[in-house]
Amino acid sequence: CIIHCAYQPFNNTNKNASVVNYNATKSLVGYARNNGKARFIYLSTQSAHSDAKSVYGKSKLEIENILNQPNEYVLK
């Protein structure tokens, strides 16, 4: 099982945080899928939804959309 709760915050000095977070999570999910990990659990937020206005909520939702296998879970 992999539990993913890391997140690089977006701020004025780190404007590409969303890309970094997305790519890092995609890589980690790929590792889990390719190495037979039983479960992948991603800790997200209630801010992640289709009407999200914040960069945080939008980027978390984008990451949630990576997780589409039966053994991949999103916790909010």
N, C-alpha and C positions, 0 to 999 in steps of 0.2 A: 504494500500500500504506500502510495505517496500522498502526503498532505501538503498542499501548496498554499502558503499564506503570505509569501513575500510580495512586496509592492514598492516600487520606487516612486515617490510622490512627484507630482508635477509642480514646478515653481518657476520663477523667473530665470533661475540659473540652470534649470534642467528641463528645457522645453520639449525635448524628445522623449520624455519619460514614458508616454503612452506607447510609443514604438518599441522602446526597450522592454517594457512589461509584456507587450503582446508577443514579441519575438522570443523572449526568454520562456514564457509559458508554453508557446508552441513547441519550442525545443524540448522542454521538459515532458510535455504530453507525448511527443514523438518518442522520446526515450522510454517512457512507460509502455507505450504500445508495442514498441519493438523488442522489449525485454521481458514481456510476459508479466508485468506487474498486475496484480489482481484488481486493484482499485486505484483510482485517482480522485482525490477530493480537493476541490478548490474552494477556498474561503472568499466569498464575494461580499456584497453589500446590498442593503435595501435600496440604495441609490441607483443601482443598475437596473434600468427598465427602459422601454422604448421611448418614453417621454423625458428621459434624463436631460438635464440642462448643464450639469457640471462635467468638466473634463474627467473627473474621477468616475462618476457614474457611467458615462459613455464608454470609457476605456475598460471598465470592469465588465460591462455588457458585451463588448467586442470579444473579450477574453472568454466569457461564458459560452459564446457561440462556437468556440473551438471544440468544446466538450460535447460530443455527440454519440459516444459509444455507451453501451449498456452499463459498463463498469466505471463510468466517469460521472462524478456527482458535484453539484454546486450547492454550497451551504450559504444561506443569507442570514 
